[in-house]
Amino acid sequence: PNTLQAGKMILKQCMTRRFLILLIFLGSVGVIFYKSIILNKSYESDSPLIGQSVPAFQLPNVFVNGLPLTHQIFKGQVSLLNIWATWCDACQFEHTTLVQISRQFSIPIYGINYKDNPEIIRQFLHERGNPYKLVATDQSGDVILDFGISGVPVTFLINAEGKIVDRFVGMIDPTMWVNTIYPEILKWQKYADG
């Protein structure tokens, strides 16, 4: 019996050590993810689309009688295109900032939702506010692929000629807006005004 109890105790200690090692590893991965994605205030990403016209597309509006969202809407004005999903935690955090931006600044924001049910999208926008001038849904995911996106949220800055001039990967927060995105918008608006 003493040998059996000693064996059980050793096994329990090994399992506890393995669990602690796994817990430390997962915690480290979580901290790295948090610091690199959530806390990174100026995370921008190069894209082969920078300098190119917005890819041709037409998507249905989330709202039944709303106009479709097409690439043509981006000509004649500096604007933002936000690609998001209701199931995306970073998109949910970012949404509050986008609502504030839409209320305080004169920059049109257009949205493409990635594969959510339109009813869920409408409910989300009803409960949290709608920052979008038009919001469409990409149920197939084909348009998202044309933009070279592998995750959400992603926001594109589009100049008055309908060309993509910058891409911001990850969540937009007030600091990123003030320090990075808004100055870029002002620059492109000044350029458009001649």
N, C-alpha and C positions, 0 to 999 in steps of 0.2 A: 504493500500500500504506500509506503514512503516513496518508493521509486516512481510509482504511478502519479502521486501528487507532485513530486518534483518535476516530472515530465510535463504535466499539465501547466505548472507554473512557468516553466521555460517556454512552452508553446504560447502561453498568454503574453509573456514579455515580448516574444518575437513578433506576434501579431500587433501588439501595441506599438512597437518600434516601426513596423511597416506602415501602420496607419498614420503615425506621426510624420514619417518621411513623405508619404503621399500627401498628407495635409499641408506640409511645408512646401512641397513642390507645387501643388495647386494654388496655394496662396501666393507664391512667387509669380506664377504665370498670371494670376489675377492682377497683382500689383503692376506688372509690366504692361498688361493690356490697358489698365486704367490710366497709367501715366502716358502711354503712347497714343491712345485714341481719345479718351475722355478729357484729359487735362491739356492736351496739345492744342493750344489756342490758335495757332496759325498754320494748321496742317493743310498745305496746298499740294496739289499733285500735277505733274506734267501730263499732258494728254496730246495724242496726235491730232486731236480736233482743234487745238488752239490755232486761231487764225483761219479756220475753215468755217464755211457756212453751216448753220444748224442743219443736221441731216433732215431730209424730206420725211415728213410723217403726218398722219392725221389720226387722232385718237378721240373717242367719244367722251363727252363731258360726263362727269359723275352725276350731275343734276339732269334730270330727264329732259327738260326743254332747253338746256344750255347749249351754246354753240360748241362745236368740236374744237379741239386744240390742234393747230397745225403749225408747221415751221414758218409759214408766211406771217404769222402774227408778230414775229420778232423784228421785222423790218420797220424802221422809222422811229425806234425808241430804244434806249438802253434799258435792259430788263434782266431779271433773274429767272432762271428755270431751276426749280427745286424738285429733285426726285427722291421720293420718300415712301414709307409704308406705315400703316398703323401698328403693326406688330413689332416694329423696330424701336427699341428703347431709346437710342440716340435721337431718332426722329421725333419721338414724343417730347424729349427734353428740348430739342431745337424748336419745336412748334410754338412754344411760348414766345421765343425771341422773334420768330417770323411774324407772329400776330402783332407784336409791338412795332416791328419795322413797318408793317403795312399801315399801321395807324399813324406813325410819326414821320414817315419819309415818303416822298413822291416817286417811288420806284415800283413799277409793276412787277409783281411776283406771280409766276405761272407755276403750276404744279403738275407733276405726273406721278400718280400713285402706282406702285409696283404690286400688281396681282392681288390686291384686296378686293373683297366683295363690295360693289358700289354702295350697298345699304350700310355696311360697316363704315365706309368712308364718310358717307353723309352724316351718320350718327356721331362719328369722331369730330367732324367739323362743326356740327351743331353744338356739341358739348364744350369744345375747346376754342372755338372761334375759327373763322376762315380767312387766312391771310392772302388767299389766291384770287387774282383777277379772273382766271379760269383754272379749273382743275380737271384733269382727265385721268383715265385709268388705262394702264397697259396690261391687260389681262393675259396676253400671250408672252409678254416679256421681250418681244422682238425689237421694239423701239429702244428699250433700255440697252439692249445689246448694240444697237447702232451708235449709241452714245459711249460705248466702251466701258460700261459700268458693271462691276462685279459685286457691288454691295451698296447699301443706302445708309445714310443720306449722302447725296452729292448735289452740289449747287453749281450751276454754270452762270457766268456773267456774259451777257450777250450784248454786243454794241448795236448801234442804230442801223448798221448795214446788215444785221442778222448774222454776224460772225461771232463765234465763241472766242472770247478774249481771255478768259480765266476759268479755272475749275477748282472748286473747294471740296475736298473729300472729308467727310465727317461732319460732326455737329457744329452748326453756327451758334455761337453764344454772343452776348453783348460785347465782350472784349474783342473777339475776332471781327465783329461787325465794325466797331469803331476804329480799330487799328489797321485792319486789312481790307475788308470788302468795301466799306463806304468810301474811303479815299479813292479806290479804283473806280467806283461808280462815278464819283465827281469828275475824275480825270476823263472818263469816256463821255460823260454828258457835256463837258466843256468842249471836247473835240467834236462832238456831234453838232454843237451850236455854232461852231466855226470860229 
